């Protein structure tokens, strides 16, 4: 008799659990999910809420650690005759890509509860500075040390050394250093697609997403001013190629999702 009661109790519990699962429903903001992600945007955290089976609204923050890209850039010399300064050199300029971005997305599930496939649209917002630029030339530094106090050439030295980064003419300071930054639009539209829900039916789930941010043309700044473009430059180093070609930022994201309630 006792075994039969235990069996009946277990059966009732199973039916109750199944019924509870059947009654799970995605309404308008009636559940909340949290998530942690790793992606080409960096390490991210976010929150989300459903809007029926077909829509889901999410917001998150992404932290991209410093990723360095280096380029051996040609130095253009405009030195008058009679001065003991080399007329050829290359400078290694480093772009340190490090930033924090905030995003808001609307995820559309065209097949409703029958599939976790989704299309995403939204925006990414962040600071305009995408990367810091640094570099140093011993040749330029030696020239400033030797001729910086010369009454004729000294005041003109800053305009006589140019690092050709993509289409931009980058100037050196008296120490032979190059300093600047790469900037993009602080508002970037986003589109993507993938599989998974940020507010899973069960407590924990997984999600994969692929998409892109439309950044527009990268621009180089020095002393908080945009550097003028020189169409005669023809640089082919890695950093110059990024500045010239990179107008769309690819996003590949793997996310662990969890439902709070």
C-alpha positions, 0 to 999 in steps of 0.5 A, spaced: 500 500 500 505 504 501 509 503 495 502 504 491 501 511 495 508 513 493 507 511 486 501 515 485 504 521 489 510 521 484 505 521 478 501 527 481 508 530 481 510 529 474 503 531 472 504 537 476 511 539 473 508 538 466 502 542 467 507 548 470 511 547 464 505 547 459 503 554 462 509 557 461 508 563 457 512 569 454 508 575 455 509 583 455 515 583 459 513 578 464 519 574 464 527 577 465 533 574 463 540 575 464 546 573 460 554 573 459 557 573 453 564 572 449 564 576 442 568 580 438 565 586 441 569 583 448 566 581 454 559 582 455 553 582 460 546 584 459 539 583 461 533 582 456 525 581 456 520 577 452 514 581 448 510 575 446 513 569 443 515 573 437 519 579 440 525 580 445 528 586 447 535 586 450 540 591 452 547 590 454 554 593 455 561 590 452 568 591 454 573 590 449 580 589 452 586 592 449 588 589 442 594 591 439 595 592 431 602 594 428 604 597 422 611 599 419 609 606 416 614 610 411 617 616 414 617 622 409 623 627 409 623 634 407 630 636 409 634 641 405 641 640 403 646 641 407 644 637 414 646 631 416 639 627 417 638 620 414 632 621 408 629 614 409 626 611 415 620 607 417 616 607 424 612 602 427 606 605 429 601 601 434 594 601 434 591 599 441 584 597 440 580 598 447 573 600 448 566 600 452 560 600 448 552 599 450 547 596 445 540 595 445 537 590 440 530 588 438 530 580 437 525 578 432 523 570 432 519 569 425 517 562 427 514 564 434 515 558 439 516 553 434 524 555 433 529 559 437 532 562 430 532 570 430 533 576 426 536 582 430 536 589 429 538 595 434 544 600 435 551 600 438 553 606 442 560 608 445 565 613 445 568 616 438 575 613 440 576 606 437 584 606 438 590 610 441 596 610 436 603 611 438 610 610 435 617 612 436 623 614 431 630 614 433 632 618 427 627 623 428 628 624 435 636 625 433 634 630 428 631 634 434 636 633 439 641 635 433 638 641 430 632 643 434 636 649 437 638 651 430 635 658 428 634 656 421 631 649 421 629 648 428 622 652 428 621 648 421 623 641 424 616 639 426 613 640 418 619 636 415 617 629 418 611 625 416 609 618 417 604 616 412 599 612 415 594 610 410 592 617 407 594 621 413 600 625 414 602 624 421 606 629 425 612 627 430 613 631 436 620 633 439 621 627 442 620 623 435 614 620 438 607 619 434 601 620 438 594 620 435 587 616 435 582 613 430 575 615 431 568 612 428 561 614 429 559 614 436 552 611 434 552 605 429 546 601 427 546 593 428 543 587 424 544 580 425 541 573 426 542 567 430 539 561 434 537 561 442 533 566 446 536 571 451 530 569 456 530 561 455 524 557 457 528 553 462 533 557 467 539 556 463 540 556 455 545 558 450 545 563 444 549 564 438 549 570 434 552 573 428 552 580 425 555 587 424 555 594 426 556 599 421 561 604 423 562 608 417 569 610 415 575 610 420 578 617 421 585 619 424 586 625 429 592 628 432 591 633 438 583 633 438 583 635 430 582 630 424 588 629 420 587 632 413 587 626 407 593 626 402 591 622 396 598 621 394 600 616 400 600 609 398 601 605 404 600 597 405 602 596 412 597 592 416 594 598 420 593 602 414 589 597 411 585 597 417 584 604 417 582 604 409 578 598 409 574 597 415 567 600 415 563 594 418 565 591 424 563 584 424 560 581 431 560 573 433 557 572 439 556 566 444 552 567 450 550 563 456 543 566 458 539 565 464 532 566 466 531 570 473 523 569 473 
